[in-house]
Amino acid sequence: MLPHSSLMYDLSHGTKRVLTSWKSNSDPSPGSFSPEITPQVPLQGLIRRDSLPYWRTGPWAETRFTGFPQFDETYVSPFTVVQDLATGTGSFSYSTLRNFNLSYITLTSEGEMKIYWDQGKRWMHHLAEPEHHCDLDGTCGPFGLCVRSSTPKCICMKGFVPKSDEEWRRRKWTSGCVRRKQLSCQANSQAKETDGFYRMTNVKTPDMHQFASFLDAKCATKLLDTVHFLSSGETLSLRLARSELAESSLARIIVGTASSLSIFVILVVAAYMLWRYRNGKNDASKNDFEPQDILGVNFFPIGQGGFGPVYKGNLLDGKEIAVKRLSSSSGQGTEEFMNEITLISKLQHRNLVRLLGYCIEREEKLLISEFMVNKSLDIFLFDSTLKLEIDWPKRFDIIQGIARGLLYLHRDSRLRVIHLDLKVCNILLDEKMNPKISDFGLARMFQGTQFQDNTLRVAGTFFGVLMLEIISGKKISRFAFGGDESKGLLAYAWESCTVYDYFNNRSSNSKAANICGANSMETSNDVSSSKYLFSVNDLTHSVIQGR
């Protein structure tokens, strides 16, 4: 799809203009996926897979689609949507991306919608959707909430419980959730006043086009395809019984008191850090530029991080920088912001992203780091075109670079640091495709003689899993072995290798033990039922499962 071309519908004539994917990268015959715009008000974009909903953009809101968390009020949208209710027509088109002369949108044979721009030397993609398991339609079923930052990925909305506990234990969430306490919403009844509304913030609103068909006189609307974002998103009012709201009010009082104390502590810490910065007593304040150099920087968004939106900028001397802006609704806060400043400023290695400086001005908090031209590793691994640019030698070099960075963190640096958020999107690539580990907001620092600790804040995965994703080019969060969501990429790799055959047929065979190596770990017959997962770096003891 080229700039100024469009998708459209015309209800009066019963026509619409859609796109169709190729069957495969080498077969241009019609594939399974087709994008279109729906005639609901406001309209939204929808990708269908064999006529069934697969992914949607969320409703149009003046300048953006609400289902894109990376599009906030600062984003200059290239999209144009026109909807005429009188004539029953609607259209979607886009113009050339700002700062770029050439761009196009494509739909891959795997159902990913991607926007590319011409960087001069090659085409780079600016956006890829769906990018997360939560983006797929109906992942968590009716009244289920898909949370991008949690494991497991599905939870029930406030006032709801799983419809089938057994299915949810098996990580099958499509049956959704049911109300814990029924509503009293009969018309003109005294009981109607006992119901109220609970405000949910930072969500991708439910699919109105789907749940409209469920409306009846008993106010039994089902909310489908609802997603919770770390930042951005809309506000949804959920009708609940008065008893559920009373519990929420008590919780708000407790949380409000704790939050007030937390804010006070945070302000004291922030003021102290700012004082140290201004007096030149903090290592992180030794920037490659002066604070006034930030004035007049031209920013535009390039992605979304743990703190919030990430922007690319150019300093007055032309130097390119990446700026991470702490969002008030982010899953990470001031503690993680200060943690990243403290750690990165004390760590120097060619396979770690270098911090150039930071800025704290009232509520505004910015981290300024070196800009990585090739963005993150996941862009190359999971793109059907760009993955061809990283052949096996290059993938091996990337794995080696990540390993060198981790070895430095775990053993060779003057601090013993465990990252706790290791994943492909946190591996950035410079102009020569050298990997650099980024995002140290959740990292932990250990004493030199300390070899294990407990933590409830693991957001990433193991280095071995990271290697498997690099080798296979598959997302562990979206890979289902044989269509069974309880068996992912790890199970596929295990059952596909020779080691599995040895153990499956000859559990006592000495050759199998040799294949696994002298330091092999004992593995439970049912990994999913294990209470603990242990990191092979022998420094962390995690009590929750990583991604």
Secondary structure, 3 states (H helix, E strand, C coil): CCCCCEEEEECCCCEEECCCCEEECCEEEECCEEEEEECCCCCEEEEEECCEEEEEEEEEECCEECCCCCCCCCCCCCEEEEEECCCCEEEEEECCCCCCCCEEEEECCCCCEEEEEECCCCEEEEEEECCCHHHECCCCCCCEEEECCCCCCEEECCCEEECCHHHHHCCCCCCCEEECCCCCCCCCCHHHHHCEEEEEEEEECCCHHHHHHHCCCCCCCCCCCEEECCCCCEEEEEEECHHHHHHHHHHHHHHHHHHHHHHHHHHHHHHHHHHHHHCCCCHHHCCCCCHHHHCCCCCEEEEECCCCEEEEEECCCCCEEEEEECCCCCCCCHHHHHHHHHHHHHCCCCCECCEEEEEEECCEEEEEEECCCCCEHHHHHCCCCHHHHCCHHHHHHHHHHHHHHHHHHHHHCCCEEECCCCCHHHEEECCCCCEEECCCCCCEEECCCCCCCEECCCCCCCHHHHHHHHHHCCCCCCCCECCECCCCHHHHHHHHCHHHHHHHHCCCCHHHHHHHCCCCCCCCCCHHHCCCEECCCCCCEECCCCC
